[in-house]
Amino acid sequence: MERFEQLIEWGFLDRLLVAQDVCMKTDTTAYGGKGYAHILENIVPRMRKRGFTQKQIDAILVDNPKKILTFV
C-alpha cells in the first residue's frame, strides 16, 4: 500500500493495477486459499482505510486494466 501511495503521489496512478493468480485448487477458498474475491474483500477495504479515493481504486482495478487489455 505504501508503494502505491508513493507512486500515486509521483503521478503514476494511470499506470498502476492489481492482479492475482488463482491457478491451483488450493488457491480457492474451498481448499483454504484466499480465493477469487481476495482483492475485493480484503485489498479494497485496506485501500479505503488508508484513504484511497474511489476514483483511485476504480483507476487501479477497472480503468487501467481495461486500457492494457484493449488490443487496438
C-alpha positions as a Markdown table, in Angstrom:
| # | Residue | x | y | z |
|---|---|---|---|---|
| 1 | Met | 0.0 | 0.0 | 0.0 |
| 2 | Glu | 2.8 | 2.4 | 0.8 |
| 3 | Arg | 4.4 | 1.9 | -2.6 |
| 4 | Phe | 1.0 | 2.5 | -4.3 |
| 5 | Glu | 0.6 | 5.7 | -2.3 |
| 6 | Gln | 4.1 | 6.9 | -3.3 |
| 7 | Leu | 3.6 | 6.1 | -7.0 |
| 8 | Ile | 0.2 | 7.9 | -6.9 |
| 9 | Glu | 1.9 | 10.9 | -5.3 |
| 10 | Trp | 4.6 | 10.8 | -8.1 |
| 11 | Gly | 1.8 | 10.9 | -10.7 |
| 12 | Phe | 1.7 | 7.3 | -11.8 |
| 13 | Leu | -1.9 | 6.5 | -11.0 |
| 14 | Asp | -2.7 | 5.8 | -14.7 |
| 15 | Arg | 0.0 | 3.1 | -14.7 |
| 16 | Leu | -1.0 | 1.1 | -11.6 |
| 17 | Leu | -3.1 | -2.1 | -11.5 |
| 18 | Val | -3.6 | -5.0 | -9.2 |
| 19 | Ala | -3.8 | -8.7 | -10.2 |
| 20 | Gln | -3.9 | -12.1 | -8.6 |
| 21 | Asp | -3.5 | -15.6 | -9.6 |
| 22 | Val | -5.8 | -18.4 | -8.7 |
| 23 | Cys | -4.3 | -21.3 | -10.6 |
| 24 | Met | -4.5 | -24.3 | -8.3 |
| 25 | Lys | -7.4 | -25.6 | -6.3 |
| 26 | Thr | -5.5 | -24.9 | -3.1 |
| 27 | Asp | -5.8 | -21.2 | -4.0 |
| 28 | Thr | -9.6 | -21.4 | -3.8 |
| 29 | Thr | -11.4 | -20.7 | -0.6 |
| 30 | Ala | -12.8 | -24.2 | -0.6 |
| 31 | Tyr | -9.3 | -25.5 | -0.1 |
| 32 | Gly | -8.1 | -22.9 | 2.3 |
| 33 | Gly | -6.8 | -20.3 | -0.2 |
| 34 | Lys | -7.6 | -16.6 | -0.5 |
| 35 | Gly | -10.0 | -17.2 | -3.4 |
| 36 | Tyr | -11.2 | -15.2 | -6.4 |
| 37 | Ala | -12.7 | -12.4 | -4.2 |
| 38 | His | -9.5 | -11.6 | -2.3 |
| 39 | Ile | -8.8 | -8.2 | -3.9 |
| 40 | Leu | -12.4 | -7.1 | -3.5 |
| 41 | Glu | -12.9 | -8.5 | 0.0 |
| 42 | Asn | -9.5 | -7.7 | 1.6 |
| 43 | Ile | -7.4 | -5.3 | -0.5 |
| 44 | Val | -10.1 | -2.7 | -1.4 |
| 45 | Pro | -11.1 | -2.3 | 2.3 |
| 46 | Arg | -7.5 | -1.8 | 3.2 |
| 47 | Met | -7.1 | 0.8 | 0.4 |
| 48 | Arg | -10.2 | 2.7 | 1.7 |
| 49 | Lys | -8.9 | 2.6 | 5.3 |
| 50 | Arg | -5.7 | 4.1 | 4.1 |
| 51 | Gly | -7.5 | 7.0 | 2.4 |
| 52 | Phe | -7.5 | 5.9 | -1.3 |
| 53 | Thr | -10.4 | 7.7 | -3.1 |
| 54 | Gln | -13.0 | 5.7 | -5.1 |
| 55 | Lys | -11.6 | 7.3 | -8.2 |
| 56 | Gln | -8.1 | 6.0 | -7.4 |
| 57 | Ile | -9.5 | 2.5 | -6.6 |
| 58 | Asp | -11.5 | 2.5 | -9.9 |
| 59 | Ala | -8.4 | 3.5 | -11.9 |
| 60 | Ile | -6.3 | 0.7 | -10.4 |
| 61 | Leu | -8.9 | -2.0 | -10.6 |
| 62 | Val | -11.0 | -1.1 | -13.6 |
| 63 | Asp | -9.7 | 1.7 | -15.9 |
| 64 | Asn | -6.0 | 0.8 | -16.1 |
| 65 | Pro | -6.6 | -2.9 | -16.7 |
| 66 | Lys | -9.2 | -2.0 | -19.4 |
| 67 | Lys | -6.5 | 0.1 | -21.2 |
| 68 | Ile | -3.9 | -2.7 | -21.1 |
| 69 | Leu | -6.3 | -5.4 | -22.2 |
| 70 | Thr | -7.7 | -3.5 | -25.1 |
| 71 | Phe | -5.8 | -4.7 | -28.1 |
| 72 | Val | -6.2 | -1.8 | -30.6 |
